[in-house]
Amino acid sequence: MKDFAIIILNWNGKDLLNKFLPFLVKYSQEATIYVADNASTDDSLAFLKENYPEVKILRNSENYGYAKGYNEALKEVSEKYLCLINSDIEVTENWLNPILDLFERNH
């Protein structure tokens, strides 16, 4: 099991997932990626299942908003290190390595 989890909160964000998730998946091989879905009514979940089966989906029973949405989802995550990232963030190659190094040095 990987020690690092990246969690993206989603609500009807298929377009953002389509635009930015490819970079996150490509450049975050050291982490387990989760999408915490706040009861989306678009086809975000179908999109994830079809295109990113390696991404784990955490389903909130309703749209809890930002803070509670993350808090509810984090109850299901067991990795040692957690990174909450917005769905509109584009990461680049090696973005995660300095963070992992810092955590390991200071833990």
C-alpha positions in Angstrom: 0.0 0.0 0.0 1.2 3.5 -0.8 1.7 5.9 2.1 0.5 9.0 0.3 -3.1 9.8 -0.7 -4.3 12.6 -2.9 -7.9 13.5 -2.5 -9.9 15.7 -4.9 -13.3 16.9 -3.9 -15.8 16.8 -6.8 -19.3 18.1 -7.4 -20.5 18.1 -11.0 -16.9 18.6 -12.1 -16.5 16.2 -15.0 -15.1 19.0 -17.2 -12.4 19.8 -14.6 -11.6 16.2 -14.1 -11.3 15.7 -17.8 -8.9 18.6 -18.1 -6.7 18.2 -15.0 -6.9 14.6 -13.8 -4.7 13.2 -16.6 -1.8 15.2 -15.3 -2.4 14.2 -11.7 -2.5 10.5 -12.6 0.5 10.8 -14.9 2.7 12.6 -12.4 1.6 11.1 -9.1 2.5 7.4 -9.4 3.8 7.4 -5.8 0.3 8.1 -4.4 -3.2 6.6 -4.3 -5.6 9.0 -5.9 -9.1 9.4 -4.6 -12.0 11.5 -5.9 -14.4 12.4 -3.1 -17.7 13.0 -4.8 -20.3 15.3 -3.2 -23.4 13.6 -4.7 -22.8 14.8 -8.2 -25.7 14.8 -10.7 -23.6 15.0 -13.8 -21.7 12.1 -15.3 -18.5 12.6 -13.3 -18.6 9.1 -11.7 -19.3 7.3 -15.0 -16.5 9.3 -16.6 -14.1 8.3 -13.8 -15.1 4.6 -13.9 -14.7 4.5 -17.7 -11.4 6.5 -18.0 -9.7 6.2 -14.7 -10.4 2.8 -13.1 -7.2 3.2 -10.9 -8.7 6.3 -9.2 -10.7 5.3 -6.1 -14.1 6.9 -5.7 -15.4 8.0 -2.3 -19.1 8.8 -2.4 -20.7 11.3 -0.1 -24.4 10.8 0.4 -25.1 14.5 -0.3 -23.4 17.7 -1.3 -21.8 18.6 2.0 -19.8 21.6 0.7 -16.1 22.0 0.8 -15.0 21.4 4.4 -17.5 18.7 5.4 -17.2 17.1 2.0 -13.5 16.5 2.6 -14.0 15.6 6.2 -16.6 12.9 5.4 -14.4 11.4 2.6 -11.3 11.4 4.8 -13.0 9.0 7.1 -12.4 6.4 4.4 -8.8 7.1 3.7 -6.1 5.3 5.6 -2.8 6.4 4.0 -0.2 8.0 6.3 0.1 11.3 4.4 -2.9 13.2 2.9 -2.9 15.8 0.2 -6.2 17.6 -0.5 -6.1 19.2 -3.9 -8.7 21.2 -5.8 -10.0 19.7 -9.1 -8.8 22.8 -11.1 -5.1 22.3 -10.3 -2.6 21.2 -13.0 0.4 19.5 -11.5 3.7 19.0 -13.4 6.3 16.3 -13.5 8.0 15.7 -10.1 5.6 17.9 -8.2 5.1 15.3 -5.5 8.7 14.4 -4.8 9.7 17.4 -2.7 6.6 17.1 -0.7 7.2 13.4 0.0 10.8 14.1 0.9 9.8 16.8 3.3 7.2 14.6 5.1 9.7 11.8 5.4 12.4 14.0 6.8 10.2 15.6 9.3 8.0 12.8 10.5 
